[in-house]
Amino acid sequence: MKLQQTYSKLIKQEAYRLGFESCGISKAVFLEEEASNLESWLKKGHQGEMHYLENYFDKRLDPRLLVDNAKSVISLSFNYFPEEQQQNNSYKLAKYAYGEDYHHILKSKLKELTSFIQNQIGEVNGRAFVDSAPVMERAWAQKSGLGWRGKNSLLIQKNKGSFFFLAELILDLELEYDTPFKTNHCGSCTKCIDACPTNAILPNNTVNGSQCISYFTIELKNELPASVKGKFEDWMFGCDICQDVCPWNRFSTPHSEEKLNPHPDLLAMNKQDWEEITEEIFKKVFQKSAVKRTKFLGLKRNISFLK
């Protein structure tokens, strides 16, 4: 047990050194409670066209199917709240997409953390995950003591809010495990539910993904439905409405990761600039950005829908 405590302490110290804001550890087990929730969510069709969420049902619920002999899930959070935001007369991007693609930034840091663990502890096998594989990241973060899931389904941390990425390391190493976060500090607040213009946030701490502005502007490849015309409140890629109104986000502080800073041209662009954007400017401003996911024509489609 003493060794497990030492290892856990070492890992957390290195995680903080690499810039992660929080680090919690939980035992790699089957997520029993999540199984029925996920099944019900999928049966109701809340995934919309995101059919990849229907795949690997068992793997989503059991990390031991992702990593042989998995013993521990290390959950990490990384702040992305920007120091400066877009001007008011602009079509809006979700704040996470201001800078370089977070998948690459965090994967690189997780690689460093894995190397550190192997150098300090010995032969440890595992896999790193950044929102790109069948891992129930919010469930693991809560189980690892990082925070609670708000009514908008996002993980919220006391005195920090919710503007952070989540990442995981699943290892075949036994560690000291943190206490799950049990208390929900949302209380009777319904600000996120009330503010969502497409009524995507359901009263049971879940989101109907097929009605979320982020889904429409990023995931949906077909024509945008007329039923949501006029409801996007100028969001052209992703949406932060439910986070912007959350009282816990008054505690958000600017991140210190240079790679997450926006391209200098981005913050200066107004609605007219966006409406006249060329493919050349798109490639320049979003060279390493997650916005490339929607492609130039996808962004143009979204902007046209907002006009």
C-alpha positions in Angstrom: 0.0 0.0 0.0 2.9 2.4 0.8 4.3 1.8 -2.6 1.0 2.5 -4.3 0.7 5.8 -2.3 4.2 6.8 -3.4 3.5 6.0 -7.1 0.2 7.9 -7.0 1.9 10.9 -5.5 4.7 10.8 -8.1 2.2 10.6 -11.0 0.2 13.5 -9.7 3.2 15.7 -9.1 4.4 15.1 -12.7 0.8 15.7 -14.1 0.7 19.1 -12.4 4.2 19.9 -13.7 3.0 19.2 -17.2 0.2 21.7 -16.8 -2.8 19.6 -15.9 -5.0 21.3 -13.4 -6.4 18.2 -11.7 -5.5 14.6 -11.4 -7.5 11.8 -9.8 -7.1 8.0 -9.8 -9.8 5.3 -9.7 -9.8 1.5 -9.9 -10.4 0.1 -13.4 -13.8 -1.7 -13.1 -17.0 -2.1 -15.0 -19.1 1.0 -14.9 -22.3 -0.6 -13.8 -24.4 2.5 -13.3 -23.4 4.0 -16.7 -24.4 0.9 -18.6 -28.2 1.4 -18.2 -27.8 5.2 -18.7 -25.9 4.7 -21.9 -28.3 2.1 -23.2 -31.3 4.3 -22.5 -29.7 7.3 -24.1 -28.9 5.4 -27.3 -32.3 3.8 -27.5 -33.9 7.3 -27.4 -31.8 8.3 -30.4 -30.0 11.2 -28.6 -26.8 10.4 -30.5 -28.5 11.6 -33.8 -26.1 10.9 -36.7 -23.2 10.2 -34.4 -23.4 6.5 -35.0 -19.9 5.9 -33.8 -21.3 6.3 -30.2 -23.2 3.1 -30.8 -20.0 1.1 -31.4 -17.9 -0.6 -28.7 -20.7 -0.6 -26.1 -18.8 -3.0 -23.8 -15.4 -1.2 -24.2 -17.0 2.1 -23.2 -18.0 0.6 -19.9 -15.0 -1.6 -19.1 -11.5 -0.2 -19.3 -10.1 -3.8 -18.9 -11.3 -4.4 -22.5 -9.2 -1.5 -23.7 -6.0 -2.3 -21.8 -5.0 -5.9 -20.9 -4.9 -6.4 -17.2 -5.9 -2.7 -16.5 -5.8 -1.8 -12.8 -6.1 2.0 -12.8 -7.7 4.9 -14.6 -5.9 8.2 -14.2 -8.3 11.1 -15.0 -6.8 14.6 -15.8 -8.2 18.0 -16.5 -6.6 20.8 -18.5 -7.9 24.4 -18.4 -8.7 26.1 -21.8 -10.5 29.3 -20.6 -9.1 32.1 -22.8 -7.7 35.4 -21.6 -9.3 37.3 -24.5 -12.6 36.4 -26.3 -14.1 37.2 -29.7 -15.7 40.6 -30.1 -19.5 41.0 -29.8 -20.1 41.7 -33.5 -18.8 38.3 -34.6 -20.1 34.8 -35.3 -18.9 32.6 -32.5 -16.6 29.7 -32.0 -16.6 27.5 -28.9 -13.7 28.7 -26.7 -12.0 25.3 -26.8 -11.4 25.8 -30.6 -9.6 29.1 -30.4 -6.1 27.7 -30.5 -4.4 24.5 -31.8 -6.3 21.2 -31.8 -6.3 20.1 -28.1 -6.1 16.4 -29.1 -2.5 16.9 -30.2 -1.5 19.1 -27.3 -2.9 16.7 -24.6 -1.7 13.5 -26.4 1.8 14.9 -26.3 1.6 15.7 -22.6 0.1 12.2 -21.9 3.0 10.7 -23.8 5.4 12.5 -21.5 3.5 11.4 -18.5 3.6 7.8 -19.6 7.4 8.0 -20.2 7.8 9.4 -16.8 5.8 6.6 -15.2 7.9 3.9 -17.1 11.2 5.6 -16.1 10.3 6.0 -12.5 8.3 2.9 -11.8 9.4 0.3 -14.4 7.5 -1.7 -17.0 4.0 -0.3 -17.0 1.7 -0.8 -19.9 -1.3 1.4 -20.8 -3.0 3.7 -23.2 -3.7 7.4 -23.3 -7.1 8.8 -24.3 -8.2 12.3 -25.3 -11.8 12.4 -26.3 -11.1 10.1 -29.2 -11.9 6.5 -28.1 -14.7 4.7 -26.3 -14.0 6.0 -22.8 -16.7 7.5 -20.5 -14.4 10.4 -19.5 -16.9 12.3 -17.3 -17.9 9.1 -15.4 -14.2 8.3 -14.7 -13.4 11.9 -13.7 -16.3 11.9 -11.2 -15.2 8.4 -9.9 -11.6 9.8 -9.5 -12.9 12.7 -7.4 -12.4 15.5 -9.9 -15.9 17.0 -9.8 -19.6 16.4 -10.4 -21.7 16.2 -13.6 -23.8 19.3 -14.0 -27.3 19.5 -15.5 -25.6 20.1 -18.9 -23.8 16.7 -18.4 -20.4 18.5 -18.3 -18.0 17.9 -15.4 -17.9 20.9 -13.0 -15.2 21.5 -10.5 -15.7 23.7 -7.4 -13.8 27.0 -7.7 -12.8 26.1 -11.2 -15.9 25.7 -13.3 -16.1 23.6 -16.4 -13.9 25.1 -19.1 -11.4 22.3 -19.2 -10.5 19.2 -21.3 -10.6 15.8 -19.8 -8.0 13.1 -20.6 -7.3 9.6 -19.3 -4.4 7.1 -18.8 -5.5 3.5 -18.3 -2.6 1.5 -16.8 -1.9 -2.1 -15.7 -0.5 -0.6 -12.5 -2.2 -0.7 -9.1 -2.3 2.7 -7.4 -3.9 4.4 -4.5 -7.5 5.4 -5.5 -9.2 8.6 -4.8 -12.7 8.9 -3.4 -15.5 9.5 -5.9 -17.1 12.9 -6.0 -20.5 12.3 -4.5 -22.1 15.8 -4.0 -23.9 17.6 -6.8 -23.5 21.3 -6.2 -25.9 22.4 -8.9 -28.8 22.4 -6.4 -32.0 23.9 -7.8 -30.2 26.0 -10.4 -31.6 25.5 -14.0 -29.7 28.3 -15.8 -28.1 26.0 -18.4 -31.5 24.3 -19.1 -33.3 27.7 -19.4 -30.6 29.2 -21.6 -30.3 26.4 -24.2 -32.0 27.8 -27.3 -32.6 24.3 -28.8 -33.9 22.7 -25.6 -31.1 20.1 -25.8 -30.5 19.9 -22.1 -32.9 17.4 -20.4 -34.0 17.6 -16.8 -32.0 14.4 -15.8 -28.4 15.6 -16.2 -28.2 14.5 -19.8 -28.2 16.2 -23.2 -30.1 15.2 -26.3 -27.0 15.3 -28.5 -29.1 15.4 -31.6 -30.5 18.8 -30.6 -27.2 20.5 -29.4 -25.9 23.4 -31.4 -22.4 21.8 -31.3 -23.9 18.7 -32.9 -25.6 20.7 -35.7 -22.5 22.9 -36.4 -19.8 20.2 -36.2 -21.2 16.6 -36.4 -24.1 17.0 -38.8 -22.8 16.7 -42.3 -26.2 17.0 -44.0 -28.3 20.2 -44.5 -29.2 22.0 -41.3 -32.9 21.5 -40.5 -35.3 24.4 -40.9 -36.7 23.7 -37.5 -33.6 25.2 -35.8 -33.3 28.2 -38.1 -32.8 31.4 -36.0 -32.0 29.4 -32.8 -28.1 29.3 -32.9 -27.5 32.7 -31.4 -24.6 33.4 -33.8 -22.7 30.1 -32.9 -20.9 28.9 -36.1 -18.7 26.2 -34.6 -19.7 24.5 -31.3 -21.5 26.4 -28.5 -20.7 27.6 -25.0 -24.1 28.9 -23.9 -24.6 26.4 -21.1 -21.1 27.0 -19.7 -21.3 30.8 -20.1 -24.4 31.0 -17.9 -23.2 28.5 -15.3 -22.5 30.3 -12.0 -19.6 28.0 -11.3 -17.7 29.5 -14.3 -17.3 32.8 -12.5 -14.3 31.0 -11.0 -12.7 30.3 -14.5 -9.2 31.7 -14.8 -7.2 32.1 -18.1 -5.1 29.2 -19.1 -1.3 29.4 -19.6 -0.9 27.1 -22.6 0.5 29.1 -25.4 -0.7 26.6 -28.1 -4.3 27.3 -27.1 -4.0 31.0 -27.8 -6.0 32.1 -30.9 -4.5 33.1 -34.2 -4.0 36.9 -34.0 -6.5 37.4 -36.9 -9.3 35.4 -35.2 -10.3 37.8 -32.5 -10.3 40.8 -34.8 -12.8 39.2 -37.3 -16.4 40.6 -37.3 -19.5 39.1 -39.0 -18.7 40.6 -42.3 -15.2 39.2 -42.3 -16.6 35.7 -41.5 -19.2 36.0 -44.3 -16.5 36.9 -46.8 -13.9 34.4 -45.5 -11.9 32.7 -48.3 -10.4 29.2 -48.2 -7.0 30.8 -48.0 -7.9 32.7 -44.8 -9.6 29.7 -43.4 -6.4 27.6 -43.8 -4.3 30.4 -42.3 -6.4 31.1 -39.2 -7.3 27.4 -38.5 -4.0 25.8 -39.7 -3.7 23.6 -36.6 -7.2 24.0 -35.2 -10.0 21.6 -34.4 -12.2 23.8 -36.6 -10.6 22.0 -39.6 -13.0 19.2 -38.7 -15.9 21.0 -40.1 -13.9 22.0 -43.2 -14.1 25.3 -45.1 -17.5 24.4 -46.8 -18.9 23.2 -43.4 -18.1 26.5 -41.8 -19.5 28.4 -44.8 -22.7 26.4 -44.5 -23.0 27.3 -40.8 -22.4 31.0 -41.4 -25.0 31.1 -44.2 -27.5 29.4 -41.9 -26.9 32.2 -39.3 -27.5 35.1 -41.7 
